[in-house]
Amino acid sequence: MHLSTRLTLTLLALVSIVLVVASAADVVILRAVLRHDFALSLGRDATVAARIWHVRAQLPAHLPAGVSVAAYGGAGQLLAHRGSTLALSAPRRAGLHWSGSTLVVARRVATGGWVVVYANAFAFVGQPLARLEQIIADVTGVLLLLAWAVGAWTAGDLARPLSALADRVTRISATSDLQERVQSTSTVVEVRVLADAFDSMLRRLGDVFAALRSSEQRERTLLEATAHDLYTPLTTVLTSLELLVGDQLGPEDRQRTLATARQEAVRLRARLDRALSRGGHETADVGAIAHRLLGGRPRVHLSDEPRTVEVAADPAEVVEVLDILVDNAVRHNAGGTEVWVSWRLSGHQGVVQVRDNGTGIPADRLVAILDEDRVPSTSGLGMGLALARDLLRLRGGDLALESSDRFGVTVEAHWPLV
C-alpha cells in the first residue's frame, strides 16, 4: 500500500472523529434545548392545572403521557392525584426545580395549597436521544481505534525499515563495502522504492570503482609495457656510448656502433613521440603505413595487395603496433628468420597479419601471453604484445596470436574500419 493511501486513511479517520465529536456536541446542545422547551411546556401545564383546581377543585382529566399532577392542602397533605406515577411530597417553594431526572413545577393556589405538575424528563428528552448518543459513542470508539491502528501500523511500517536502512547505510559508510545490498520488505511502496534506488546506486558505484580499478591496472600495465619496450633501445644506446668512450673499437666498428646508437636513439624518440600523440581520432591506411615503415627492412616481405585499408586509429598507433610486431618477430628468433606482412578487409575490421618462420612459442607460454591478467615475462615478448594488444583494444580492436613449431608465429592486429 502506498504511504499516501495510509496517510489518507488516517486523515479520514481523524476527520471522522472530529465530525462525530461535533455531532455529539450537537446532541448535548439539542438535549439542553429540549429540556428548556420541556420545562416551559410543563410550566404552562402547571398554570392551567392550578386554575382548574382553584375554580372547580378538580384536577385536569386529560394529561399528556408521562405527566402527573397532584394537589396539596395548606398543611402539606395530599388532596388529589392524577397520573401514572406516585405523587411526590408537598413542595417547599413555588417554581421549577429538578429532582434527579424528574422536573417538578409547583404553583400556589388562593386557598393556600399547592398544585404540582411533575414528569420524568428522560421520557421526553433523554429517551429519544439516548440511542443516538449511544450510536455516536460507539462510532467514536471505533473510529478512534481505527485511527490508532492505522497510525501505529503506518508509523511502525515506516520506522522499522527506515531504521534498518539507516543502520545498513551507516555500516556501508564505515566499511566501504559496496557489495552489500539494502533490501526492504516493507509494505510501504515508497520505502521499497527508496531501498531499491539505494541498491541501484550501490551497484553503479561498485561498477564505477571497479572500472576505475581496472583503468588503474590497465594504465599500470601500459606503463610497465611501455617502459619495458623503451628499455631495449635505451640499453643499446647506453652500451654503444660505453663502447665509444673507450678506445677498443676500430674506425669501422666505431662508425657502426655510432650508427647503431643513433638509430636506437631515433627509434626511442619516435616511440616517445607516438606515446605523447596517442589518443587522436584520425584514420590510418595500414598498407601505406606498412610500406613507409617497413619497406627496405631486411628479411621483411610486404604484401603486394594494392587495396587501401582505412582503419579508425591514430597513424602513430598503427606505426607503434606494426613496429612492435615486426620487431618481436625479428628480435626473438634466430638470424635468418623471414617475416611476411599483409593486410586485408575482414567484415567490419581491417586486419594486418605479421607471420614469421621462426621457432614459434611453446604452448604453455602462448597461453600465458594471451592471458590479460598475467605478469609479462622478462624476455620482452609479453610486454610488447601486451602494449600492442592494449592499443588495439582502446580502439575497439584486438590481437590474435597463433604459434606452431613448424610454421612460426602468426599475429593478427584487428582495427575497426572507418
C-alpha positions as CSV (number, residue, x, y, z in Angstrom):
1,M,0.0,0.0,0.0
2,H,1.3,3.5,-0.8
3,L,2.2,5.8,2.0
4,S,-0.2,8.4,0.6
5,T,-3.0,5.9,0.9
6,R,-2.3,5.1,4.5
7,L,-2.0,8.8,5.4
8,T,-5.2,9.5,3.6
9,L,-7.0,6.7,5.6
10,T,-5.6,8.1,8.9
11,L,-6.6,11.6,7.9
12,L,-10.1,10.4,7.1
13,A,-10.4,8.6,10.4
14,L,-9.3,11.7,12.2
15,V,-11.7,13.9,10.3
16,S,-14.5,11.4,11.0
17,I,-13.7,11.6,14.7
18,V,-13.9,15.3,14.6
19,L,-17.3,15.1,12.8
20,V,-18.5,12.6,15.4
21,V,-17.4,14.8,18.3
22,A,-19.1,17.7,16.6
23,S,-22.3,15.6,16.3
24,A,-22.0,14.7,20.0
25,A,-21.8,18.3,20.9
26,D,-24.8,19.0,18.8
27,V,-26.7,16.3,20.7
28,V,-25.7,17.8,24.0
29,I,-26.9,21.2,22.8
30,L,-30.1,19.7,21.5
31,R,-30.7,18.0,24.8
32,A,-30.3,21.3,26.6
33,V,-32.8,23.0,24.2
34,L,-35.3,20.2,24.6
35,R,-35.0,20.3,28.4
36,H,-35.7,24.0,28.2
37,D,-38.7,23.6,25.9
38,F,-40.0,20.8,28.1
39,A,-39.7,22.9,31.2
40,L,-41.7,25.8,29.5
41,S,-44.4,23.3,28.4
42,L,-44.7,21.7,31.8
43,G,-44.8,25.2,33.4
44,R,-47.8,26.1,31.3
45,D,-49.5,22.8,32.2
46,A,-48.9,23.6,35.9
47,T,-50.5,27.0,35.5
48,V,-53.6,25.5,33.8
49,A,-53.9,22.8,36.4
50,A,-53.7,25.4,39.2
51,R,-56.5,27.5,37.6
52,I,-58.8,24.4,37.2
53,W,-58.1,23.4,40.8
54,H,-58.9,26.9,42.1
55,V,-62.1,27.1,40.1
56,R,-63.5,23.6,40.2
57,A,-61.5,22.0,43.0
58,Q,-60.6,19.3,40.4
59,L,-57.5,18.3,38.6
60,P,-57.4,18.1,34.8
61,A,-58.9,14.9,33.5
62,H,-56.6,14.6,30.5
63,L,-52.9,14.7,30.9
64,P,-50.0,14.1,28.5
65,A,-48.4,10.7,28.7
66,G,-45.8,10.5,31.5
67,V,-47.1,13.7,33.3
68,S,-48.6,13.5,36.7
69,V,-50.4,16.2,38.8
70,A,-51.2,16.4,42.5
71,A,-53.0,18.9,44.8
72,Y,-51.8,19.5,48.3
73,G,-53.5,21.4,51.2
74,G,-52.0,24.2,53.2
75,A,-50.7,21.7,55.8
76,G,-49.0,19.7,53.1
77,Q,-51.5,16.8,52.9
78,L,-52.2,15.2,49.5
79,L,-55.7,16.1,48.4
80,A,-55.9,14.7,44.9
81,H,-53.7,13.0,42.4
82,R,-53.8,12.1,38.7
83,G,-51.2,10.4,36.6
84,S,-49.3,7.1,36.3
85,T,-46.6,7.9,38.8
86,L,-46.7,8.2,42.5
87,A,-47.1,11.7,44.0
88,L,-44.2,13.4,45.4
89,S,-44.2,15.1,48.8
90,A,-45.5,18.6,49.0
91,P,-43.2,21.2,47.6
92,R,-41.4,23.7,49.8
93,R,-41.4,26.5,47.3
94,A,-43.1,27.6,44.1
95,G,-41.5,27.5,40.8
96,L,-39.5,24.9,38.8
97,H,-36.8,22.6,40.0
98,W,-35.3,19.3,39.2
99,S,-35.4,16.3,41.4
100,G,-33.0,13.9,39.8
101,S,-34.3,13.3,36.3
102,T,-37.8,14.5,37.3
103,L,-38.9,18.0,36.5
104,V,-41.2,19.5,39.2
105,V,-43.3,22.6,38.7
106,A,-45.2,23.9,41.8
107,R,-47.9,26.6,41.7
108,R,-49.6,28.3,44.7
109,V,-53.4,28.5,44.8
110,A,-55.5,31.1,46.6
111,T,-56.7,28.6,49.2
112,G,-53.1,28.3,50.4
113,G,-52.5,24.9,48.9
114,W,-50.3,23.7,46.1
115,V,-50.8,22.2,42.6
116,V,-47.7,20.3,41.5
117,V,-47.1,19.0,38.0
118,Y,-44.1,16.7,37.5
119,A,-42.8,14.4,34.9
120,N,-39.7,12.3,34.3
121,A,-37.7,14.3,31.8
122,F,-36.0,11.2,30.4
123,A,-39.2,10.1,28.8
124,F,-39.4,13.3,26.9
125,V,-35.8,14.4,26.4
126,G,-33.4,11.6,27.3
127,Q,-35.1,8.6,25.7
128,P,-35.2,10.0,22.1
129,L,-31.6,11.0,22.3
130,A,-30.2,8.1,24.3
131,R,-30.0,5.8,21.3
132,L,-28.4,8.5,19.2
133,E,-25.9,9.2,22.0
134,Q,-25.0,5.5,22.2
135,I,-24.5,5.2,18.5
136,I,-22.3,8.3,18.5
137,A,-20.2,6.9,21.4
138,D,-19.8,3.5,19.6
139,V,-18.8,5.1,16.3
140,T,-16.4,7.4,18.1
141,G,-14.8,4.5,19.8
142,V,-14.5,2.5,16.6
143,L,-13.0,5.5,14.7
144,L,-10.5,6.2,17.5
145,L,-9.5,2.5,17.5
146,L,-9.2,2.6,13.7
147,A,-7.2,5.8,13.6
148,W,-4.8,4.4,16.3
149,A,-4.4,1.1,14.5
150,V,-3.7,2.7,11.1
151,G,-1.4,5.3,12.6
152,A,0.5,2.7,14.6
153,W,0.7,0.4,11.6
154,T,2.0,3.2,9.4
155,A,4.4,4.5,12.0
156,G,5.8,1.1,12.7
157,D,6.0,0.1,9.0
158,L,7.9,3.4,8.3
159,A,10.1,3.3,11.4
160,R,11.4,-0.3,11.2
161,P,12.6,-0.4,7.6
162,L,13.9,3.2,7.7
163,S,15.8,2.4,10.9
164,A,17.2,-0.8,9.2
165,L,18.1,1.2,6.1
166,A,19.9,3.8,8.2
167,D,21.8,1.1,10.0
168,R,22.9,-0.5,6.7
169,V,23.9,2.8,5.2
170,T,25.9,3.6,8.3
171,R,27.6,0.2,8.1
172,I,28.3,0.6,4.4
173,S,29.8,4.0,5.0
174,A,32.0,2.7,7.8
175,T,33.2,-0.4,5.9
176,S,33.1,0.9,2.3
177,D,31.6,-2.5,1.3
178,L,29.8,-1.7,-1.9
179,Q,28.8,-5.4,-2.3
180,E,26.3,-5.2,0.5
181,R,22.7,-4.7,-0.6
182,V,19.9,-2.9,1.1
183,Q,16.6,-4.9,0.8
184,S,13.3,-3.9,2.3
185,T,10.2,-6.0,2.8
186,S,8.1,-3.0,4.0
187,T,4.5,-2.9,2.8
188,V,5.1,0.9,2.1
189,V,5.8,1.2,-1.6
190,E,7.9,4.4,-1.1
191,V,10.2,2.6,1.4
192,R,10.8,-0.3,-1.1
193,V,11.4,2.2,-3.9
194,L,14.0,4.0,-1.7
195,A,15.7,0.8,-0.8
196,D,15.8,-0.3,-4.5
197,A,17.2,3.1,-5.5
198,F,19.9,2.8,-2.9
199,D,20.8,-0.7,-4.1
200,S,20.9,0.6,-7.7
201,M,23.2,3.4,-6.5
202,L,25.5,0.9,-4.8
203,R,25.7,-1.3,-7.8
204,R,26.5,1.7,-10.0
205,L,29.1,2.9,-7.6
206,G,30.6,-0.6,-7.4
207,D,30.7,-0.7,-11.2
208,V,32.4,2.8,-11.3
209,F,35.0,1.8,-8.7
210,A,35.6,-1.5,-10.5
211,A,36.1,0.4,-13.8
212,L,38.4,2.8,-12.0
213,R,40.5,-0.1,-10.6
214,S,40.5,-1.8,-14.0
215,S,41.6,1.5,-15.6
216,E,44.4,1.9,-13.0
217,Q,45.5,-1.6,-13.6
218,R,45.4,-1.0,-17.3
219,E,47.4,2.2,-17.0
220,R,49.9,0.4,-14.8
221,T,50.2,-2.4,-17.3
222,L,50.6,0.0,-20.2
223,L,53.2,2.0,-18.3
224,E,55.1,-1.2,-17.5
225,A,54.8,-2.4,-21.1
226,T,55.9,1.0,-22.5
227,A,58.8,1.2,-20.1
228,H,60.0,-2.3,-21.0
229,D,59.6,-1.6,-24.7
230,L,61.7,1.5,-24.3
231,Y,64.2,-0.2,-22.2
232,T,65.8,-2.2,-25.1
233,P,66.7,0.8,-27.3
234,L,67.8,2.8,-24.3
235,T,70.1,-0.1,-23.2
236,T,71.5,-0.3,-26.7
237,V,72.3,3.4,-26.7
238,L,74.0,3.3,-23.3
239,T,76.0,0.2,-24.3
240,S,77.1,1.9,-27.6
241,L,78.1,5.0,-25.7
242,E,80.2,3.0,-23.3
243,L,82.0,1.3,-26.2
244,L,82.5,4.7,-27.9
245,V,84.0,6.2,-24.7
246,G,86.8,3.6,-24.7
247,D,89.5,3.1,-27.4
248,Q,88.8,-0.5,-28.0
249,L,86.9,-0.1,-31.3
250,G,88.5,0.3,-34.7
251,P,87.3,3.0,-37.1
252,E,84.8,0.8,-38.9
253,D,83.4,-0.7,-35.6
254,R,83.3,2.8,-34.2
255,Q,81.2,4.1,-37.1
256,R,78.9,1.0,-37.0
257,T,78.4,1.4,-33.2
258,L,77.8,5.1,-33.6
259,A,75.2,4.4,-36.3
260,T,73.5,1.8,-34.1
261,A,73.3,4.2,-31.2
262,R,71.9,6.9,-33.4
263,Q,69.4,4.5,-34.9
264,E,68.2,3.4,-31.5
265,A,68.0,6.9,-30.2
266,V,65.9,8.0,-33.2
267,R,63.7,4.9,-32.6
268,L,63.4,5.8,-28.9
269,R,62.4,9.4,-29.7
270,A,59.9,8.2,-32.3
271,R,58.2,5.9,-29.7
272,L,58.0,8.7,-27.2
273,D,56.5,11.0,-29.8
274,R,53.9,8.3,-30.6
275,A,53.1,7.8,-27.0
276,L,52.7,11.6,-26.4
277,S,50.5,12.0,-29.5
278,R,48.3,8.9,-28.8
279,G,44.6,9.3,-28.4
280,G,43.6,11.2,-31.6
281,H,40.6,10.4,-33.7
282,E,42.2,10.2,-37.1
283,T,42.1,7.5,-39.7
284,A,45.1,5.5,-41.0
285,D,45.8,3.5,-44.1
286,V,47.6,0.4,-42.8
287,G,49.0,-0.6,-46.2
288,A,50.6,2.8,-46.8
289,I,52.0,2.9,-43.2
290,A,53.4,-0.6,-43.6
291,H,55.2,0.4,-46.8
292,R,56.6,3.6,-45.3
293,L,57.7,2.0,-42.1
294,L,58.8,-1.5,-43.1
295,G,59.8,-1.0,-46.8
296,G,63.5,-1.8,-47.2
297,R,63.9,-3.7,-43.9
298,P,66.0,-6.9,-44.4
299,R,64.1,-10.2,-44.3
300,V,60.7,-8.3,-44.1
301,H,58.4,-9.0,-47.0
302,L,55.3,-6.8,-47.7
303,S,52.2,-7.8,-49.4
304,D,51.6,-6.7,-53.0
305,E,47.9,-6.1,-52.2
306,P,47.1,-2.6,-53.6
307,R,43.8,-2.4,-51.7
308,T,43.5,0.6,-49.3
309,V,42.5,-0.5,-45.8
310,E,41.4,2.6,-43.8
311,V,41.0,1.9,-40.1
312,A,39.8,4.1,-37.2
313,A,43.0,4.7,-35.4
314,D,45.8,7.3,-35.0
315,P,48.6,6.7,-37.6
316,A,51.1,6.8,-34.7
317,E,49.3,3.9,-33.0
318,V,49.4,1.8,-36.2
319,V,53.1,2.6,-36.6
320,E,53.7,1.5,-33.0
321,V,51.8,-1.7,-33.3
322,L,53.5,-2.7,-36.6
323,D,56.9,-1.8,-35.1
324,I,56.3,-4.0,-32.1
325,L,55.0,-7.0,-34.0
326,V,57.8,-6.9,-36.6
327,D,60.4,-6.2,-34.0
328,N,59.3,-9.1,-31.9
329,A,59.3,-11.4,-35.0
330,V,62.9,-10.4,-35.8
331,R,64.4,-10.0,-32.4
332,H,63.1,-13.1,-30.7
333,N,64.1,-15.5,-33.5
334,A,67.4,-16.8,-34.8
335,G,69.2,-15.0,-37.5
336,G,67.8,-15.5,-41.0
337,T,64.1,-15.6,-39.9
338,E,61.8,-14.2,-42.6
339,V,58.8,-12.0,-41.8
340,W,55.8,-11.5,-44.0
341,V,53.4,-8.6,-43.5
342,S,50.0,-8.5,-45.2
343,W,46.7,-6.6,-44.8
344,R,43.1,-7.2,-45.7
345,L,39.5,-6.4,-45.0
346,S,37.5,-8.8,-42.8
347,G,33.9,-7.9,-42.3
348,H,33.8,-4.6,-40.4
349,Q,37.5,-4.7,-39.5
350,G,40.9,-4.1,-41.0
351,V,43.4,-6.8,-40.3
352,V,47.2,-6.7,-40.5
353,Q,48.9,-10.1,-40.4
354,V,52.6,-10.5,-39.3
355,R,53.9,-14.0,-39.9
356,D,57.4,-15.4,-39.4
357,N,59.1,-18.8,-40.0
358,G,60.9,-18.8,-36.7
359,T,60.9,-21.4,-33.9
360,G,57.5,-20.4,-32.6
361,I,56.3,-20.1,-29.0
362,P,55.7,-23.0,-26.6
363,A,52.0,-23.7,-26.0
364,D,52.3,-23.1,-22.2
365,R,53.9,-19.7,-22.8
366,L,51.4,-18.9,-25.6
367,V,48.5,-19.2,-23.1
368,A,50.3,-17.0,-20.6
369,I,51.0,-14.3,-23.2
370,L,47.3,-14.3,-24.2
371,D,46.1,-14.1,-20.6
372,E,45.4,-10.4,-20.0
373,D,45.9,-10.9,-16.2
374,R,49.4,-12.4,-16.5
375,V,52.6,-10.8,-15.4
376,P,54.7,-10.2,-18.6
377,S,57.9,-12.2,-19.0
378,T,61.3,-10.5,-18.6
379,S,62.2,-11.5,-22.2
380,G,60.2,-8.6,-23.5
381,L,57.9,-10.7,-25.8
382,G,54.9,-10.4,-23.5
383,M,55.4,-6.7,-22.8
384,G,55.5,-5.7,-26.4
385,L,52.5,-7.9,-27.3
386,A,50.6,-6.6,-24.2
387,L,51.2,-3.0,-25.3
388,A,50.1,-3.7,-28.9
389,R,47.0,-5.5,-27.6
390,D,46.0,-2.7,-25.3
391,L,46.5,-0.1,-28.1
392,L,44.2,-2.2,-30.3
393,R,41.5,-2.6,-27.6
394,L,41.5,1.1,-26.8
395,R,40.2,1.5,-30.4
396,G,37.7,-1.4,-30.2
397,G,40.0,-3.9,-31.9
398,D,42.0,-6.9,-30.6
399,L,45.1,-9.0,-31.1
400,A,45.1,-12.7,-32.2
401,L,48.1,-14.9,-31.7
402,E,48.9,-18.4,-33.2
403,S,52.1,-20.4,-33.0
404,S,53.5,-23.6,-34.5
405,D,56.8,-25.3,-34.1
406,R,56.9,-25.8,-37.9
407,F,55.5,-22.6,-39.2
408,G,56.5,-20.0,-36.6
409,V,54.2,-17.3,-35.1
410,T,51.3,-15.6,-36.8
411,V,50.0,-12.4,-35.2
412,E,46.9,-10.5,-36.4
413,A,46.1,-7.0,-35.4
414,H,42.4,-6.1,-35.8
415,W,41.2,-2.5,-36.1
416,P,37.6,-1.3,-36.7
417,L,37.0,0.3,-40.1
418,V,36.3,3.9,-40.6
